[in-house]
């Protein structure tokens, strides 16, 4: 499990991105790159990290299921994810 502070920091970054999204698109359309530099660093969407919804892990993230590979495997083996079955041949 990731530290609570890392998870909270990422949520704060996501809120900041949402707050400045309109202004960023407007400044980009105008080509005002000096104005873009005046915005906070966390206003950039690239600073938000994909994290597992269950554990907060950032590596091995599966976008389709919004969780890490480890959590995905545990839940799929338990039958908690609908439509996912373990393959065998």
C-alpha positions in Angstrom: 0.0 0.0 0.0 1.3 3.4 -0.9 1.8 6.1 1.7 -1.3 8.1 2.4 0.6 11.3 1.8 1.5 10.2 -1.8 -2.1 9.4 -2.6 -3.3 12.7 -1.1 -0.7 14.6 -3.0 -1.8 13.0 -6.3 -5.5 13.9 -5.6 -4.4 17.5 -4.9 -2.6 17.6 -8.2 -5.7 16.2 -10.0 -7.8 19.0 -8.4 -5.3 21.6 -9.5 -5.3 20.3 -13.1 -9.1 20.5 -13.2 -9.1 24.0 -11.8 -6.7 25.4 -14.4 -7.9 23.3 -17.4 -9.9 26.0 -19.1 -7.3 28.6 -18.6 -4.5 26.3 -19.9 -6.5 25.6 -23.1 -7.2 29.3 -23.6 -3.5 30.2 -23.1 -2.3 27.4 -25.4 -4.8 28.5 -28.2 -3.5 32.1 -28.0 0.1 30.9 -27.9 0.8 32.7 -24.7 3.6 30.5 -23.4 4.7 33.1 -20.9 1.3 33.0 -19.3 1.5 29.3 -19.1 4.8 29.5 -17.2 3.0 31.7 -14.6 0.6 28.9 -13.8 1.4 26.5 -10.9 3.5 23.5 -11.9 0.8 21.1 -10.7 -1.6 22.6 -13.2 0.0 20.5 -15.9 -1.8 17.2 -16.5 1.4 15.3 -17.0 2.2 15.7 -13.3 -0.8 13.5 -12.3 0.1 9.8 -11.9 -2.1 6.9 -12.6 -2.6 5.0 -9.3 -4.3 1.9 -8.3 -7.8 2.6 -6.8 -7.4 -0.1 -4.2 -3.7 0.1 -3.0 -2.4 3.4 -4.5 0.5 1.6 -6.3 1.7 3.5 -9.3 3.7 0.9 -11.1 2.1 -1.9 -13.1 -1.1 0.1 -13.6 -3.8 -1.4 -15.9 -5.8 1.5 -17.3 -8.8 -0.6 -18.3 -9.4 -1.7 -14.7 -7.8 1.3 -13.0 -5.8 -1.0 -10.6 -2.3 -2.4 -10.3 -1.4 -5.8 -11.8 -1.1 -7.4 -8.4 -4.5 -6.2 -7.2 -6.0 -7.2 -10.5 -4.7 -10.7 -10.3 -5.9 -11.2 -6.7 -9.4 -9.9 -7.5 -9.6 -11.9 -10.8 -8.6 -15.1 -9.0 -11.2 -14.5 -6.4 -13.9 -13.9 -9.1 -14.5 -10.3 -8.0 -14.0 -8.8 -11.5 -17.0 -9.6 -13.8 -16.1 -11.1 -17.2 -12.5 -11.9 -16.3 -11.5 -15.6 -16.1 -8.2 -17.3 -15.8 -7.1 -18.7 -19.1 -5.8 -22.3 -19.5 -4.8 -24.3 -22.5 
